[in-house]
Every structure is written in structure tokens, then in C-alpha cells.
């Protein structure tokens, strides 16, 4: 169960771009002998059965994930993001993220951190309220490709996407 969960979570699945994870889940249920159905919105519906309709089993879960989207490419090359789906900057600080180009040809990695993250020179570091206006994604890679980027957060930080035209 844990290994299967890890496999599913390793598939990037930002809202609107869930085809890969939906395909994986459909095939996994088919291997188990179920007959999953893909909904018009890209969800996977599976009748798990039970003794009768009163005692049937239902499992409901999201296969898309939310986090933040690019709001700005800052003059220093870092990314300002805005939350999607209730993501809180306190929970995202110091998390790794994956940055996908618009057409998915390249993937870069970065980290969300406080904009002034040096505790030894930032006297307000401990008291600074963590908001998405006060944090930024830092990466060592060029983020601009054909004037647009997509950000996918990954690992412990849920994933999300957005096109950001410059």
C-alpha cells in the first residue's frame, strides 16, 4: 500500500493536467480486476462492491493537487507565487518544488524560501509573517522559455500549475 501510494504521488498531477495520474490509477484498478471509468472532468470512478447497495464501499480522493502558481518573475530571476486551494506559506517554506516549462519539455527544481532568508543579516527573520508576498522560489536554472513557465510543486508540497506570460 505504501509503495503504491509513493508511485502515485511521484506522478505530477496539477489541476487540469491529471491525465498521466488518471491513466496510472485506471490501469492499477484494471489490474486488480475492477472496471474503472474516466469521468468527463478527468476523475476515476470505481465501483468497489459490497454485499449490496446498502453495504457497498466507496472511496473518494483527489488525484489532482494544489499549491501555488506563478504570479511574477521578479527582477532577480526568482518567482513570486500565489496560493491555490488554501495553501499556507508557513507550510511551504523551505520545501522543494519542480518547475515545468509550458509544454513540459524541461523540468527544473527550486525551493520556496523567505525573500530575505539570511537569518544572520535579517533582524526580522524570526518575527516575519510568512505570506506568499514575502516568499519566493529560488532556482539555479533559467526559468524563462518562450516567454512562459509553469510551476509544479513536488514532494511534501502539493502540486499546482499556471501559465505565466511575460
C-alpha positions as CSV (number, residue, x, y, z in Angstrom):
1,X,0.0,0.0,0.0
2,X,2.8,2.4,0.9
3,X,4.8,1.7,-2.2
4,X,1.7,2.1,-4.4
5,X,1.0,5.4,-2.8
6,X,4.6,6.6,-3.4
7,X,4.2,5.7,-7.1
8,X,1.0,7.7,-7.4
9,X,2.4,10.7,-5.6
10,X,5.5,10.6,-7.8
11,X,3.3,11.5,-10.8
12,X,3.0,15.2,-11.2
13,X,-0.8,16.0,-11.2
14,X,-1.5,19.7,-11.2
15,X,-5.2,20.7,-11.6
16,X,-6.1,20.5,-15.2
17,X,-3.2,18.2,-16.0
18,X,-4.1,14.9,-14.4
19,X,-4.2,12.7,-17.5
20,X,-1.0,10.8,-16.5
21,X,-2.0,10.0,-13.0
22,X,-5.6,9.2,-14.0
23,X,-4.2,6.8,-16.6
24,X,-2.0,5.2,-13.9
25,X,-4.9,4.8,-11.5
26,X,-7.2,3.4,-14.2
27,X,-4.6,0.7,-15.1
28,X,-3.9,-0.1,-11.5
29,X,-7.7,-0.8,-10.8
30,X,-7.9,-2.8,-14.1
31,X,-5.0,-5.0,-12.9
32,X,-7.0,-5.6,-9.7
33,X,-10.0,-6.8,-11.8
34,X,-12.1,-3.7,-11.4
35,X,-13.8,-1.7,-14.2
36,X,-12.8,2.0,-13.6
37,X,-14.5,4.7,-15.6
38,X,-12.9,8.1,-16.5
39,X,-15.3,11.0,-15.8
40,X,-15.7,13.9,-18.2
41,X,-13.6,16.0,-15.7
42,X,-10.8,13.5,-15.6
43,X,-11.6,11.7,-12.4
44,X,-11.6,8.0,-11.9
45,X,-14.8,6.3,-10.7
46,X,-14.6,2.7,-9.5
47,X,-17.3,0.5,-8.0
48,X,-15.6,-1.5,-5.3
49,X,-18.6,-3.6,-4.5
50,X,-20.0,-4.8,-1.2
51,X,-22.7,-7.2,0.0
52,X,-25.4,-5.0,-1.5
53,X,-26.1,-1.3,-2.3
54,X,-26.5,-0.5,1.4
55,X,-23.2,-2.1,2.4
56,X,-21.2,-1.1,-0.7
57,X,-17.7,0.5,-0.3
58,X,-16.9,3.9,-1.7
59,X,-13.5,5.6,-1.9
60,X,-13.2,9.2,-2.8
61,X,-10.0,11.1,-3.2
62,X,-8.5,13.8,-5.4
63,X,-5.9,12.9,-8.0
64,X,-5.0,16.5,-8.6
65,X,-3.0,18.5,-6.2
66,X,-2.9,22.2,-5.4
67,X,-0.3,24.5,-4.0
68,X,0.7,27.8,-5.7
69,X,1.0,29.4,-9.1
70,X,3.4,31.9,-10.6
71,X,2.4,35.5,-10.1
72,X,5.6,37.2,-11.2
73,X,9.1,36.6,-12.4
74,X,10.9,39.0,-10.2
75,X,13.8,41.2,-11.4
76,X,16.2,39.0,-9.5
77,X,15.1,35.9,-11.5
78,X,13.2,34.4,-8.6
79,X,9.5,33.6,-8.7
80,X,6.7,35.2,-6.6
81,X,3.9,32.7,-6.3
82,X,0.3,33.0,-5.2
83,X,-1.6,30.2,-3.3
84,X,-4.1,27.9,-4.9
85,X,-6.6,25.9,-2.9
86,X,-5.8,27.2,0.6
87,X,-2.0,26.5,0.6
88,X,-0.4,28.3,3.5
89,X,3.1,29.8,3.1
90,X,4.0,28.6,6.7
91,X,3.6,25.0,5.5
92,X,5.5,25.6,2.2
93,X,8.6,27.4,3.4
94,X,11.9,25.5,2.6
95,X,10.0,22.9,0.5
96,X,11.4,21.8,-2.8
97,X,9.4,22.3,-5.9
98,X,9.5,21.3,-9.6
99,X,9.2,23.9,-12.3
100,X,7.9,22.7,-15.7
101,X,8.0,24.7,-18.9
102,X,4.7,25.4,-20.6
103,X,5.0,22.4,-22.9
104,X,6.6,20.0,-20.4
105,X,9.9,19.7,-22.3
106,X,12.1,20.6,-19.3
107,X,11.8,20.3,-15.6
108,X,13.8,22.5,-13.1
109,X,14.0,22.3,-9.4
110,X,13.8,25.1,-6.8
111,X,13.0,25.9,-3.2
112,X,10.4,28.2,-1.7
113,X,12.0,30.4,0.9
114,X,11.6,33.7,2.7
115,X,12.6,36.5,0.3
116,X,15.3,37.7,2.8
117,X,16.3,34.3,4.2
118,X,19.6,35.1,5.8
119,X,18.9,35.0,9.5
120,X,22.4,36.5,10.3
121,X,21.5,39.7,8.4
122,X,17.8,39.8,8.6
123,X,16.9,41.0,12.1
124,X,13.2,40.4,11.5
125,X,13.7,36.8,10.3
126,X,12.0,35.1,13.4
127,X,9.2,37.6,13.6
128,X,8.5,37.9,9.9
129,X,5.0,36.7,8.9
130,X,5.2,34.1,6.2
131,X,3.0,35.0,3.3
132,X,3.4,34.3,-0.4
133,X,4.2,38.0,-0.9
134,X,7.2,37.6,1.5
135,X,8.4,34.3,0.0
136,X,9.9,33.3,-3.4
137,X,11.0,30.3,-5.4
138,X,14.8,30.2,-5.8
139,X,16.4,28.1,-8.5
140,X,19.8,28.0,-10.2
141,X,18.1,27.5,-13.6
142,X,16.9,29.8,-16.3
143,X,13.1,29.9,-15.9
144,X,12.0,31.7,-19.0
145,X,11.3,29.6,-22.0
146,X,9.3,31.1,-24.9
147,X,8.0,33.8,-22.5
148,X,6.1,31.4,-20.3
149,X,6.7,29.0,-17.4
150,X,4.7,26.5,-15.4
151,X,5.4,25.7,-11.7
152,X,4.7,22.3,-10.2
153,X,5.4,21.9,-6.5
154,X,6.6,18.5,-5.5
155,X,7.4,16.1,-2.7
156,X,5.9,17.2,0.6
157,X,4.4,20.3,-1.0
158,X,1.3,19.7,-3.1
159,X,1.4,20.3,-6.8
160,X,-0.2,23.0,-8.9
161,X,0.3,24.8,-12.2
162,X,-0.2,28.0,-14.0
163,X,0.9,29.6,-17.2
164,X,2.7,32.9,-16.6
165,X,3.2,35.0,-19.7
166,X,5.9,37.7,-19.5
